[in-house]
Amino acid sequence: MLLNELKIGQTAKIKKVGGEGSLRLRFLDMGLIPKTTVTLIKVAPMGDPIEIRLRGYELTMRVDEAKWIEVEKE
């Protein structure tokens, strides 16, 4: 499943980080690394962006970006 498919409050573990070049490096720099646990905290009223919690901080990202992150539910 993809990160953007999580429901509010669900926790999952990152399985694969997609993207190419600078996009993938940006994901990795933000802490989106395989085996990291993430929790979906909020979804904006119009559905974009989403806010996730990982590694002790909250990260807001666009749904189009979240589609590159493959996760598995815990």
MDTraj code that builds the backbone (N, CA, C; nanometers):
import mdtraj as md
import numpy as np

residues = "MET LEU LEU ASN GLU LEU LYS ILE GLY GLN THR ALA LYS ILE LYS LYS VAL GLY GLY GLU GLY SER LEU ARG LEU ARG PHE LEU ASP MET GLY LEU ILE PRO LYS THR THR VAL THR LEU ILE LYS VAL ALA PRO MET GLY ASP PRO ILE GLU ILE ARG LEU ARG GLY TYR GLU LEU THR MET ARG VAL ASP GLU ALA LYS TRP ILE GLU VAL GLU LYS GLU".split()
xyz = np.array([
    [0.0847, -0.1171, 0.0000],
    [0.0000, 0.0000, 0.0000],
    [0.0892, 0.1233, 0.0000],
    [0.0329, 0.2358, -0.0372],
    [0.1086, 0.3607, -0.0461],
    [0.0777, 0.4497, 0.0738],
    [0.1699, 0.5386, 0.1052],
    [0.1556, 0.6271, 0.2208],
    [0.0277, 0.7097, 0.2144],
    [-0.0107, 0.7529, 0.0973],
    [-0.1312, 0.8356, 0.0840],
    [-0.2607, 0.7559, 0.1068],
    [-0.2539, 0.6239, 0.1165],
    [-0.3718, 0.5401, 0.1380],
    [-0.4011, 0.5140, 0.2855],
    [-0.3122, 0.5571, 0.3754],
    [-0.3364, 0.5385, 0.5187],
    [-0.4545, 0.6227, 0.5638],
    [-0.5224, 0.5772, 0.6673],
    [-0.6318, 0.6517, 0.7298],
    [-0.5745, 0.7244, 0.8520],
    [-0.6415, 0.8299, 0.8949],
    [-0.5949, 0.9071, 1.0098],
    [-0.5799, 0.8151, 1.1309],
    [-0.4646, 0.8239, 1.1958],
    [-0.4353, 0.7428, 1.3132],
    [-0.3665, 0.6106, 1.2836],
    [-0.3648, 0.5688, 1.1581],
    [-0.3000, 0.4414, 1.1233],
    [-0.1484, 0.4564, 1.1241],
    [-0.0828, 0.3502, 1.1663],
    [0.0628, 0.3454, 1.1701],
    [0.1106, 0.2401, 1.0708],
    [0.2212, 0.2699, 1.0044],
    [0.2782, 0.1764, 0.9071],
    [0.4298, 0.1904, 0.9076],
    [0.4945, 0.0935, 0.8463],
    [0.6400, 0.0951, 0.8347],
    [0.6750, 0.1157, 0.6882],
    [0.7703, 0.2038, 0.6625],
    [0.8122, 0.2305, 0.5247],
    [0.8813, 0.1067, 0.4698],
    [0.8361, 0.0652, 0.3532],
    [0.8893, -0.0539, 0.2870],
    [0.9849, -0.0145, 0.1749],
    [0.9463, 0.0891, 0.0966],
    [1.0259, 0.1283, -0.0193],
    [1.0066, 0.2777, -0.0460],
    [1.1147, 0.3450, -0.0793],
    [1.1093, 0.4869, -0.1138],
    [1.1345, 0.4993, -0.2633],
    [1.0338, 0.5474, -0.3341],
    [1.0451, 0.5616, -0.4790],
    [1.0971, 0.6988, -0.5184],
    [1.0739, 0.7336, -0.6413],
    [1.1210, 0.8614, -0.6930],
    [1.2580, 0.8457, -0.7559],
    [1.2987, 0.9490, -0.8245],
    [1.4287, 0.9457, -0.8918],
    [1.5065, 1.0713, -0.8595],
    [1.6376, 1.0592, -0.8590],
    [1.7260, 1.1739, -0.8445],
    [1.7015, 1.2559, -0.7198],
    [1.6852, 1.3858, -0.7407],
    [1.6741, 1.4786, -0.6275],
    [1.5480, 1.4557, -0.5454],
    [1.4401, 1.4074, -0.6059],
    [1.3175, 1.3801, -0.5311],
    [1.3417, 1.2695, -0.4282],
    [1.4036, 1.1615, -0.4706],
    [1.4323, 1.0504, -0.3791],
    [1.5286, 1.0936, -0.2689],
    [1.6301, 1.1694, -0.3044],
    [1.7249, 1.2182, -0.2042],
    [1.6562, 1.3083, -0.1029],
    [1.5619, 1.3903, -0.1482],
    [1.4869, 1.4771, -0.0575],
    [1.4058, 1.3942, 0.0414],
    [1.3407, 1.2891, -0.0071],
    [1.2664, 1.1994, 0.0824],
    [1.3592, 1.1415, 0.1892],
    [1.4737, 1.0919, 0.1474],
    [1.5684, 1.0311, 0.2406],
    [1.6195, 1.1347, 0.3406],
    [1.6468, 1.2555, 0.2958],
    [1.6921, 1.3626, 0.3845],
    [1.5872, 1.3987, 0.4887],
    [1.4598, 1.3842, 0.4552],
    [1.3510, 1.4155, 0.5483],
    [1.3273, 1.3019, 0.6479],
    [1.4014, 1.1917, 0.6364],
    [1.3870, 1.0810, 0.7298],
    [1.2969, 0.9694, 0.6817],
    [1.2510, 0.9774, 0.5575],
    [1.1655, 0.8725, 0.5009],
    [1.2549, 0.7596, 0.4496],
    [1.2969, 0.6762, 0.5437],
    [1.3923, 0.5694, 0.5161],
    [1.3232, 0.4361, 0.5420],
    [1.3506, 0.3338, 0.4593],
    [1.2888, 0.2029, 0.4835],
    [1.3048, 0.1574, 0.6289],
    [1.2014, 0.0912, 0.6803],
    [1.1894, 0.0389, 0.8163],
    [1.1565, 0.1465, 0.9199],
    [1.1320, 0.2716, 0.8751],
    [1.0917, 0.3781, 0.9663],
    [0.9400, 0.3702, 0.9869],
    [0.8956, 0.3861, 1.1102],
    [0.7534, 0.3846, 1.1423],
    [0.6947, 0.5238, 1.1231],
    [0.5810, 0.5314, 1.0544],
    [0.5120, 0.6584, 1.0307],
    [0.3650, 0.6446, 1.0722],
    [0.3070, 0.7563, 1.1181],
    [0.1664, 0.7609, 1.1561],
    [0.1017, 0.8787, 1.0856],
    [-0.0128, 0.8556, 1.0227],
    [-0.0866, 0.9650, 0.9591],
    [-0.1603, 1.0417, 1.0682],
    [-0.1317, 1.1703, 1.0786],
    [-0.1873, 1.2552, 1.1842],
    [-0.3068, 1.3355, 1.1347],
    [-0.2906, 1.4052, 1.0223],
    [-0.3963, 1.4935, 0.9717],
    [-0.4023, 1.4887, 0.8201],
    [-0.5199, 1.5212, 0.7695],
    [-0.5397, 1.5409, 0.6262],
    [-0.6088, 1.6757, 0.6125],
    [-0.5605, 1.7612, 0.5234],
    [-0.6205, 1.8927, 0.5033],
    [-0.7660, 1.8769, 0.4572],
    [-0.8496, 1.9784, 0.4804],
    [-0.9915, 1.9701, 0.4441],
    [-1.0180, 1.9307, 0.2988],
    [-0.9350, 1.9750, 0.2073],
    [-0.9542, 1.9403, 0.0662],
    [-0.8784, 1.8130, 0.0272],
    [-0.8162, 1.7453, 0.1263],
    [-0.7477, 1.6195, 0.0998],
    [-0.5995, 1.6310, 0.0694],
    [-0.5478, 1.7517, 0.0600],
    [-0.4064, 1.7706, 0.0266],
    [-0.3584, 1.8997, 0.0905],
    [-0.2539, 1.9022, 0.1684],
    [-0.1546, 1.7986, 0.1980],
    [-0.1958, 1.7100, 0.3160],
    [-0.1041, 1.6162, 0.3486],
    [-0.1232, 1.5295, 0.4647],
    [-0.0092, 1.5567, 0.5632],
    [-0.0337, 1.5236, 0.6896],
    [0.0698, 1.5394, 0.7917],
    [0.0961, 1.4034, 0.8542],
    [0.2250, 1.3662, 0.8588],
    [0.2640, 1.2385, 0.9176],
    [0.3616, 1.2635, 1.0324],
    [0.3664, 1.1677, 1.1243],
    [0.4638, 1.1743, 1.2339],
    [0.5645, 1.0626, 1.2138],
    [0.6917, 1.0988, 1.2196],
    [0.7985, 1.0010, 1.2105],
    [0.9201, 1.0525, 1.2841],
    [0.9957, 0.9646, 1.3440],
    [1.1204, 0.9994, 1.4115],
    [1.1065, 1.1165, 1.5096],
    [0.9891, 1.1297, 1.5725],
    [0.9696, 1.2326, 1.6730],
    [0.9328, 1.3703, 1.6215],
    [0.8997, 1.3839, 1.4946],
    [0.8562, 1.5137, 1.4420],
    [0.7431, 1.4945, 1.3424],
    [0.6739, 1.6050, 1.3128],
    [0.5646, 1.6020, 1.2157],
    [0.6146, 1.6559, 1.0827],
    [0.5731, 1.5914, 0.9764],
    [0.6129, 1.6286, 0.8410],
    [0.4872, 1.6434, 0.7559],
    [0.4759, 1.7545, 0.6877],
    [0.3640, 1.7772, 0.5972],
    [0.4135, 1.7558, 0.4552],
    [0.3378, 1.6786, 0.3786],
    [0.3768, 1.6541, 0.2393],
    [0.2534, 1.6440, 0.1508],
    [0.2734, 1.6698, 0.0243],
    [0.1658, 1.6644, -0.0722],
    [0.1315, 1.5187, -0.1022],
    [0.0073, 1.4952, -0.1395],
    [-0.0393, 1.3601, -0.1704],
    [0.0386, 1.3026, -0.2893],
    [0.0690, 1.3862, -0.3891],
    [0.1462, 1.3390, -0.5052],
    [0.2830, 1.2860, -0.4641],
    [0.3427, 1.3454, -0.3607],
    [0.4719, 1.2978, -0.3109],
    [0.4540, 1.1691, -0.2304],
    [0.3462, 1.1622, -0.1517],
    [0.3218, 1.0447, -0.0673],
    [0.2997, 0.9189, -0.1510],
    [0.2577, 0.9349, -0.2753],
    [0.2348, 0.8195, -0.3635],
    [0.3642, 0.7476, -0.3988],
    [0.4788, 0.8090, -0.3746],
    [0.6086, 0.7471, -0.4033],
    [0.6579, 0.6592, -0.2897],
    [0.5912, 0.6650, -0.1726],
    [0.6370, 0.5934, -0.0544],
    [0.5494, 0.4703, -0.0309],
    [0.6095, 0.3541, -0.0399],
    [0.5377, 0.2279, -0.0187],
    [0.5518, 0.1876, 0.1284],
    [0.4386, 0.1540, 0.1910],
    [0.4385, 0.1177, 0.3332],
    [0.3644, -0.0143, 0.3544],
    [0.3857, -0.0737, 0.4717],
    [0.3081, -0.1904, 0.5121],
    [0.2540, -0.1630, 0.6523],
    [0.1252, -0.1917, 0.6733],
    [0.0619, -0.1670, 0.8025],
    [0.1218, -0.2560, 0.9092],
    [0.1285, -0.2007, 1.0301],
    [0.1824, -0.2777, 1.1436],
    [0.0726, -0.3501, 1.2151],
])
top = md.Topology()
chain = top.add_chain()
for i, resn in enumerate(residues, 1):
    res = top.add_residue(resn, chain, resSeq=i)
    for name in ("N", "CA", "C"):
        top.add_atom(name, md.element.get_by_symbol(name[0]), res)
traj = md.Trajectory(xyz[None], top)
